Amino acid sequence: MKIQFNTDKNVEGHERAEAYFSAELETALARFEDKITRIEVHVGDENSAKPGINDKRCLIEVRPAKLQPIVVTDHADTVEKAFKGALDKIKKSLVTTFEKQKEH
């Protein structure tokens, strides 16, 4: 399972943050590890330097083997909260997707 981390020009993409987010993803999605080929995380600040409510965005794209990519997005007032929200959404989506696959 390969993890790619991307930030826009308004968010600092420190190695420490990337390592933290990657570790969180690996832990949260460990049970799907053999079914996922790649994960892409895109983090951005939609208002740039201007203050705003819920202007931080996290998009997580998961590419399951032999299936179409699954994409979720979450907005929050911090990058960390947006990431946590998107992580919760992707876990639910993967559970649903793989449960449906078992039924067929």
Secondary structure, DSSP 8 states (H G I E B T S, - for coil): -EEEEEE-TTS---HHHHHHHHHHHHHHTGGGGGGEEEEEEEEEETTTTS--TT-EEEEEEEEETTS--EEEEEEESSHHHHHHHHHHHHHHHHHHHHHHHHH-
